[in-house]
Amino acid sequence: MNTPIHLKGNPRRLAVLDYGLFEVHAGPRTIGICGFVIETDAGEVVLIDTGFPAKYAADAAAATLEDELGSFGRVLSVTPDNLPAAQLAKLGLDKGDISLMIQSHTHIDHIGDMAGFPQVPILISADERALPRPLYWSGKRAMDWPDRVYQLVREDMTLGPGFEVLHCPGHAPGQLAFIVQLPETGWILLTSDAISRASEIDEKFAGSWDVDQAIFHGNRLMALAAQRDAMVIYGHCPEQWPKLKKAPDWFE
């Protein structure tokens, strides 16, 4: 079901959620797993992404083995404190406060608690939602689609005043990125995995689902950031993550 969803308010503040640390074998490099909360001045609360499944906080080694994730990397730290409920609590929120969930794409480190917010509508790319199951990892397709109201994104769209959703296939078939305008900070570009780290641009997005599209959208996102004089928060940047302000702090 494609039910139109439109935010009434302007973004008031944005928080970065810390969903844990992961070491990618290539490099190697240590990356943060992030989500975001955007509050509007109309009282709406938007959650972008939900991190790893909770089983990784219970027993990361067993979960890694089950999902065959070890060929790619290893979990360094995913604890109960890195799950959505605990991260929301740092902001004085709980799951019942969420007005809208957005899935940037459906890889394992972004959709772990997608089903954990009953009755909350989900905004997602039509290309990902058309899959029989979420991408998850390495062909495992271990999760089902939650029974929810979905808004399907097929092209760039304005979700509300000062909140744009950008359709950027490349890393994944339905990769989304976001640009929001805050009262004090101004524009913030959330690239998600459309640009996981700044160096990926020079690396020509090697290993992407569709390299040519990844390059095209990576370039247009950086051009948009320059045009809007936007702060850029990358999807998994090893250099940026340790310095990035996170919940309970807000960008306002």
N, C-alpha and C positions, 0 to 999 in steps of 0.2 A: 504494500500500500504506500502510495506517495502522497502524504498529507502535508499541505503547505504549513510551514512553521516560520513565524516572523517575530523577532524580538521587538518589544515596544520601546525599551530604554536604551540609552547610550552606555557603552562600557564605562564603569566607574573605577574599577581596579582589577588587577590580574595577579594571580599567584602561581608560582611554579611548584609543582608537586614532585617530591623525591621518591621515586619508586624503586630505588636501589642502584647497585653498581654491577656492571658486567664487564668481563675481559674478553675482547675479541682476539682470537689467536693471531690473525693477520696483524702484523705490526711488532709485538702485540700492542693493543691500545685499550685503556680503561675508559668505559663510557658510562655516563649516567642515564638512567631510564626516567623519562619525565612525563608528566601530565600537566594540565593547566586548569585553573578555575578562573572564569571571568564573571564578575558581578556587574549588573547594570543598575542604573539609577531608578529603574522601575521595580527593583527587587528580584529580577530574574538571575538565576545562577546556572551557568553553563560549565559542564565538565568535559574536557577533551582528554580522552584516553584513560586507561585504567591499569596499565602496567602488566606484570607477569601474573599468571594464575596463582591463587593462594597456596597451592601445593608447593610452590618454590619457597615460601616462607616456612613451611612445615618441615620439608626435607629437600633441599636443593639438589643434592646428589641423586636421590631417587627420581625426582622429577626430570632432571637432565637426562638420565638414562632412559626413562620412559619416552621422552620426546625426541631422543636422539639429537640433542642439542650440542653434545660434546664435540662434534666435528667442527663446530663454528666457534665455540668459546665456552666460558664457564661463568657461573654466577659467583660474584665476589661477596655480595651482601644483598639479600632480600629477606627482610625480617617482617614480623607483624606490623612494625612501625612504618613500613614502606607500602602497606596495602591502602587502598583508597579510603576506607573508613577512618583509619588513623591519621592519614594526611589531611582529610577534610576536618577532622577534629582539631587539628592545629590552627585551623582558620575559624573555629567556633561554629562549624557546620556539621551536619550529618547527611546521610544518604537521602533522607526525605526532603532536604532542601534543594536538591538538584531539579531544575526545570527542564533541562535538555542535555542529553549526552551526545557528543560528537566523537565518531571514530575516524581518526586521520587515515587509517588503513587497518588491515586485519592480521598483522603479524603478531606472534606470540607475546611480545613485550609491550603490546599496546591494547590488547583485548581481554586480559585475564579476568576482569570482573565485569565484562560487558553485560552479563545476565544478572548482575547483582543489584539492579536498580529497577524493580518492578514498576510498571506504569509510566516510566520516563521515556518519552519519545527519543529516537535515535536518528541523527543526521549522518549520512554515510554516502559514499560514491555509489552510483547505480551499478558501476562495473564490478565493485566488490560484492554488493548485495545480490547480484545476479549469480554468483558462485553457489554451488550446492551447499557449501559450508565455508566459513571463514578460512583464509589462507593458513593461519596458524604457523606451522613450521615444517619444512622439508617434506611436503606432501602428506603430512600426518592427518590434517583436517580433523582434529580431535574434538572440535566444538560445534554445536548446532547454533542456528540463528535463534535468538530469543524471540518470543512472541510479543512484538512491540509494534507501535506505530512508527513507520520509517519515513523520513524525508530523503529522497534520493537526489544526489547532486550529479548533474551531467556536464556542467560548465561553471565558470566563475559565477558567483551569486552574492548578493547583498543579503545577509541574514538579518540585519537591523542597522540602525544608524551607527556609523563608525565601526562596523563589524562585517568584514568581507571574507568569504570562503573561496579559496582558489583551487581549481581542479588541475592537478599537476601529475598526471600519470608518468611513470618512469621507474621509480623505486619499486612501486607496486602498481597493479592495473588501475586502482582507484585512489591513488595517493592524494590527500588534501593538504593544503597549507592555509594559513590564516593571517589576516592583518587587521589589527584593532587599534583604535585611537583612544588614548586615555587623557584625562584632563590635564595632568602635569607632565607626564613622560612623553606624550605625543604618540606617534605611530609606533607599534611594535609588530614586527613580522615574525610569526612562528612558522618556521619552515617545515617542521616535523621532518620526516625522512626524505622529503623532496631534496633537501640538502642536509645530510646528517652532520657534516662538519665542514668548515671553510675549505680545508684541503681537498675535499671531494671534487670541487670545481676544477682544480688543476689536474686531478687524477682522472678527469673525464667520466666520472661516475661508473667506473669499472665494476662489473658484477651486478648492475641493476637489471631489473626485469626487462626494461627496454632502454638501452643506453642512449639512443638518439633522443627519445622523448625526455629522458632525465636531464640531458645536457640542455635541451631547449627550455625546459621549465626552470631549471636552475638559473640559467641566464636571465630569464624574464623576472624571476623573483628578485634577483639582486638588482636588476634595473628598477624594479618597483620600489625596493627599499631605498635606493639612491634618490629616486624621484620624490618620495615622501619624507626623506631624511629620517628613516625608520631605524630604530634599534632592532637588531636581528638576534633572535634566539634560535640556534640550530638544534636539530633533532638529537644528536648524540656527540657533541663536540668535546673531546678530552680536555682541551685547553680552557674552554669556556665554563664547563660544568662546575669545577671546584670554586669558581669565583662568583657564580650566579646566585643572586638573592632568591631564597626559597621560602616556602611556608614555614613559619607563620607570618613572614613578611610579605608585603604587597608592593607591586608597582601601581602607582596611582596617577 
